[in-house]
C-alpha cells in the first residue's frame, strides 16, 4: 500500500476577516496598477493576515506582468516569450483571485512560494 496523503487544506480566513483587500489586490491588471495601490492603502488602515498574504502574491504577479511588458520590446525572443509568460501569469492571476474570493491563503502554483519568501516582511 502506498503512503500517499492529501496535502493539507489551505488556511481559510476567520469568519469576521474582510476579503476586500485580498480581492482588490488582484484587480491590478484591470485598473492599470491602481488596484494594488488602493489595496495597500486599505491594508495599512486595517491589517489582516489574509490581506497581507494576497498582497504579497499579487505584488509578485504584478512585477511579473511588468517584466513581460518590458520583455515584449526585445525583438524576436521577447516577442515569443513575453506572450507565453503573460498567458501563464494570467492563469496564475485567476487562481489567486479565486483563492482570495474564497478567503483561502493558497499559494499560486510554481512561483507563489517564492513570492511568499521574497516579500515575507512586506505588508506586516
C-alpha positions as CSV (number, residue, x, y, z in Angstrom):
1,X,0.0,0.0,0.0
2,X,1.2,3.5,-0.7
3,X,1.6,6.1,1.9
4,X,0.1,9.0,-0.1
5,X,-1.6,11.6,1.9
6,X,-3.5,14.6,0.6
7,X,-1.9,18.0,1.1
8,X,-3.3,19.9,4.0
9,X,-6.1,22.3,3.0
10,X,-5.2,26.0,2.5
11,X,-5.9,28.1,5.6
12,X,-9.2,29.9,5.4
13,X,-9.8,33.4,6.7
14,X,-11.7,33.7,10.0
15,X,-15.4,34.4,9.6
16,X,-15.0,38.1,10.5
17,X,-12.0,38.8,8.4
18,X,-12.7,41.1,5.4
19,X,-11.7,39.7,2.0
20,X,-11.9,43.2,0.3
21,X,-8.1,43.8,0.4
22,X,-7.3,40.3,-0.8
23,X,-9.7,40.6,-3.8
24,X,-8.8,44.2,-4.6
25,X,-5.1,43.2,-4.8
26,X,-5.8,41.1,-7.9
27,X,-7.8,43.7,-9.8
28,X,-4.5,45.5,-10.6
29,X,-4.2,44.4,-14.3
30,X,-7.8,45.7,-14.8
31,X,-7.1,49.1,-13.2
32,X,-3.6,49.6,-14.5
33,X,-1.9,49.1,-11.2
34,X,-4.3,51.4,-9.3
35,X,-5.9,48.4,-7.6
36,X,-2.8,47.2,-5.8
37,X,-2.2,50.8,-4.5
38,X,-5.8,51.1,-3.2
39,X,-5.4,47.6,-1.6
40,X,-2.1,48.7,0.1
41,X,-3.7,51.9,1.5
42,X,-6.8,49.9,2.7
43,X,-4.5,47.3,4.3
44,X,-2.5,49.9,6.1
45,X,-5.7,51.1,7.8
46,X,-6.8,47.6,8.9
47,X,-4.2,44.9,8.6
48,X,-5.3,41.3,8.2
49,X,-3.3,38.1,7.6
50,X,-5.4,37.3,4.5
51,X,-4.9,40.8,3.0
52,X,-1.1,40.7,3.6
53,X,-0.9,37.2,2.1
54,X,-2.7,38.1,-1.1
55,X,-0.9,41.4,-1.4
56,X,2.4,39.5,-1.4
57,X,1.1,37.1,-4.1
58,X,-0.4,39.9,-6.2
59,X,2.8,42.0,-5.9
60,X,4.8,39.1,-7.3
61,X,2.3,38.7,-10.2
62,X,2.3,42.4,-10.9
63,X,6.1,42.5,-11.1
64,X,5.9,39.5,-13.5
65,X,3.3,41.3,-15.7
66,X,5.6,44.4,-15.8
67,X,8.6,42.3,-16.7
68,X,6.6,40.7,-19.6
69,X,5.7,44.2,-20.8
70,X,9.3,45.2,-20.8
71,X,10.4,41.9,-22.4
72,X,7.9,42.4,-25.2
73,X,10.1,45.2,-26.6
74,X,13.0,42.8,-27.1
75,X,13.0,41.8,-30.8
76,X,12.3,38.2,-31.7
77,X,12.9,36.3,-28.5
78,X,10.8,38.8,-26.4
79,X,8.0,38.7,-29.0
80,X,7.8,34.9,-28.4
81,X,8.5,34.6,-24.7
82,X,6.5,37.6,-23.4
83,X,3.1,36.5,-24.6
84,X,3.6,32.9,-23.3
85,X,4.8,34.2,-20.0
86,X,2.0,36.7,-19.9
87,X,-0.6,33.9,-20.5
88,X,0.9,31.8,-17.7
89,X,0.8,34.7,-15.4
90,X,-2.8,35.4,-16.3
91,X,-3.7,31.8,-15.4
92,X,-1.9,32.2,-12.0
93,X,-3.7,35.6,-11.5
94,X,-7.1,33.9,-12.0
95,X,-6.1,31.2,-9.5
96,X,-5.0,33.8,-6.9
97,X,-8.2,35.8,-7.4
98,X,-10.3,32.6,-6.9
99,X,-8.4,31.9,-3.7
100,X,-8.9,35.5,-2.5
101,X,-12.7,35.3,-3.2
102,X,-12.9,32.0,-1.2
103,X,-10.9,33.6,1.6
104,X,-8.1,31.0,1.3
105,X,-4.4,31.6,1.8
106,X,-3.5,29.4,-1.1
107,X,-0.1,30.0,-2.8
108,X,-0.3,30.4,-6.6
109,X,1.4,27.4,-8.2
110,X,5.1,27.4,-9.2
111,X,6.0,30.9,-8.1
112,X,3.8,31.6,-5.0
113,X,6.3,30.1,-2.6
114,X,9.0,32.4,-3.9
115,X,6.7,35.4,-3.6
116,X,5.9,34.5,0.0
117,X,9.6,34.2,0.8
118,X,10.8,37.3,-1.2
119,X,8.1,39.5,0.3
120,X,7.9,37.9,3.7
121,X,8.1,41.1,5.7
122,X,6.2,43.2,3.3
123,X,2.7,44.4,4.4
124,X,3.2,43.4,8.0
